Amino acid sequence: MNEILIEGKNLRLRRANMADLNYIMTLQYTPENLKFIVPFDMNYHRENINSDGAEKMDVIVEEIATGNSVGYFMLRKMDSPSIEFTHVIISRKGQGYGREALKLLLKWTFELKDFHRVWIDCKDYNKIALHLYESLGFVREGFLREYLLTNGVYENLIVFGMLDSEYFNRQK
Ligand SMILES: CC(C)(COP(=O)(O)OP(=O)(O)OC[C@H]1O[C@@H](n2cnc3c(N)ncnc32)[C@H](O)[C@@H]1OP(=O)(O)O)[C@@H](O)C(=O)NCCC(=O)NCCS
């Protein structure tokens, strides 16, 4: 039985299971995604899936109409008031699924789970993700200079955050 976190108009978010492992790995290593994330290995995800889900969780974005997987997120630091969203990846890009899935995840985070804040980091040249996060109400909180070393090149990260009060103000 798949554990469903939340459902919206077109998408549902559910906890990943072992049958999703190949999808998660393939999505991370697809070049158009890999350049924007730091992938984890299969053992990490296997552990994640088999864990009790109290601290971290792999989440599948599923199209309700077809049951197809259309994306994957990882949630971390769930044992603190400040949850981290990471590995935000949509496979069927440019159809509004990234926006809908993140809105659902924010609703789950603040309305169903009662976290105090969420944070997420993003490479400073990832224009689509930067636009998406800011338009959803994330606030730029920090700039980590030359934080990642990718293929011999240092890359900057922007840290975004959203507080529960900011989330609920936007719902009014
Ligand atoms: C970033 C990502 C999750 C967005 O998901 P998506 O489903 O493609 O995005 P959406 O269709 O919901 O569009 C979100 C916004 O980005 C814009 N956008 C989407 N694709 C775009 C493109 N190719 N060029 C310019 N803008 C684009 C949309 O217009 C939309 O903005 P709007 O609602 O103001 O018009 C997805 O593109 C992805 O998986 N990227 C690779 C991995 C990645 O970068 N992850 C983020 C790591 S921090």
The ligand as an SDF file (V2000), in Angstrom:
LIG
                    3D

 48 50  0  0  0  0  0  0  0  0999 V2000
   12.8250   23.1310  -12.0450 C   0  0  0  0  0  0  0  0  0  0  0  0
   11.7130   22.1340  -12.3630 C   0  0  0  0  0  0  0  0  0  0  0  0
   11.4450   21.2510  -11.1450 C   0  0  0  0  0  0  0  0  0  0  0  0
   10.4490   22.9290  -12.6880 C   0  0  0  0  0  0  0  0  0  0  0  0
    9.3960   22.0180  -12.9620 O   0  0  0  0  0  0  0  0  0  0  0  0
    8.4620   22.2060  -14.2620 P   0  0  0  0  0  0  0  0  0  0  0  0
    7.3280   21.2970  -14.1340 O   0  0  0  0  0  0  0  0  0  0  0  0
    9.3160   22.0820  -15.4680 O   0  0  0  0  0  0  0  0  0  0  0  0
    8.0030   23.7220  -14.0960 O   0  0  0  0  0  0  0  0  0  0  0  0
    6.5520   24.3400  -14.3820 P   0  0  0  0  0  0  0  0  0  0  0  0
    6.0360   23.8280  -15.6960 O   0  0  0  0  0  0  0  0  0  0  0  0
    5.6820   24.1470  -13.1920 O   0  0  0  0  0  0  0  0  0  0  0  0
    6.9220   25.8650  -14.5600 O   0  0  0  0  0  0  0  0  0  0  0  0
    7.3400   26.6340  -13.4720 C   0  0  0  0  0  0  0  0  0  0  0  0
    7.7010   28.0100  -13.9600 C   0  0  0  0  0  0  0  0  0  0  0  0
    8.8920   27.9550  -14.7240 O   0  0  0  0  0  0  0  0  0  0  0  0
    8.6630   28.4720  -16.0270 C   0  0  0  0  0  0  0  0  0  0  0  0
    9.3530   27.5950  -16.9740 N   0  0  0  0  0  0  0  0  0  0  0  0
    9.2110   26.2530  -17.0690 C   0  0  0  0  0  0  0  0  0  0  0  0
    9.9990   25.7850  -18.0680 N   0  0  0  0  0  0  0  0  0  0  0  0
   10.6240   26.8650  -18.5810 C   0  0  0  0  0  0  0  0  0  0  0  0
   11.5760   27.0330  -19.6290 C   0  0  0  0  0  0  0  0  0  0  0  0
   12.0420   25.9880  -20.3290 N   0  0  0  0  0  0  0  0  0  0  0  0
   12.0440   28.2910  -19.8690 N   0  0  0  0  0  0  0  0  0  0  0  0
   11.6060   29.3490  -19.1610 C   0  0  0  0  0  0  0  0  0  0  0  0
   10.7030   29.2470  -18.1380 N   0  0  0  0  0  0  0  0  0  0  0  0
   10.2250   28.0210  -17.8790 C   0  0  0  0  0  0  0  0  0  0  0  0
    7.1730   28.3790  -16.2520 C   0  0  0  0  0  0  0  0  0  0  0  0
    6.7460   29.3690  -17.1790 O   0  0  0  0  0  0  0  0  0  0  0  0
    6.6370   28.5940  -14.8790 C   0  0  0  0  0  0  0  0  0  0  0  0
    6.5490   29.9590  -14.5460 O   0  0  0  0  0  0  0  0  0  0  0  0
    5.1450   30.7570  -14.6610 P   0  0  0  0  0  0  0  0  0  0  0  0
    4.1390   29.9060  -13.9240 O   0  0  0  0  0  0  0  0  0  0  0  0
    5.4270   32.0620  -13.9720 O   0  0  0  0  0  0  0  0  0  0  0  0
    4.8210   30.8800  -16.1130 O   0  0  0  0  0  0  0  0  0  0  0  0
   12.0600   21.2170  -13.5760 C   0  0  0  0  0  0  0  0  0  0  0  0
   12.2600   22.0280  -14.7000 O   0  0  0  0  0  0  0  0  0  0  0  0
   13.2660   20.3240  -13.3700 C   0  0  0  0  0  0  0  0  0  0  0  0
   13.1310   19.1680  -12.9980 O   0  0  0  0  0  0  0  0  0  0  0  0
   14.4860   20.8520  -13.6300 N   0  0  0  0  0  0  0  0  0  0  0  0
   15.7400   20.0700  -13.5280 C   0  0  0  0  0  0  0  0  0  0  0  0
   16.1160   19.8060  -12.0890 C   0  0  0  0  0  0  0  0  0  0  0  0
   16.2040   21.0950  -11.2900 C   0  0  0  0  0  0  0  0  0  0  0  0
   16.7050   22.1030  -11.7610 O   0  0  0  0  0  0  0  0  0  0  0  0
   15.7090   21.0310  -10.0450 N   0  0  0  0  0  0  0  0  0  0  0  0
   15.7720   22.1490   -9.1250 C   0  0  0  0  0  0  0  0  0  0  0  0
   17.0020   22.0330   -8.2790 C   0  0  0  0  0  0  0  0  0  0  0  0
   17.1440   23.4030   -7.1440 S   0  0  0  0  0  0  0  0  0  0  0  0
  1  2  1  0
  2  3  1  0
  2  4  1  0
  2 36  1  0
  4  5  1  0
  5  6  1  0
  6  7  2  0
  6  8  1  0
  6  9  1  0
  9 10  1  0
 10 11  2  0
 10 12  1  0
 10 13  1  0
 13 14  1  0
 14 15  1  0
 15 16  1  0
 15 30  1  0
 16 17  1  0
 17 18  1  0
 17 28  1  0
 18 19  1  0
 18 27  1  0
 19 20  2  0
 20 21  1  0
 21 22  1  0
 21 27  2  0
 22 23  1  0
 22 24  2  0
 24 25  1  0
 25 26  2  0
 26 27  1  0
 28 29  1  0
 28 30  1  0
 30 31  1  0
 31 32  1  0
 32 33  2  0
 32 34  1  0
 32 35  1  0
 36 37  1  0
 36 38  1  0
 38 39  2  0
 38 40  1  0
 40 41  1  0
 41 42  1  0
 42 43  1  0
 43 44  2  0
 43 45  1  0
 45 46  1  0
 46 47  1  0
 47 48  1  0
M  END
$$$$
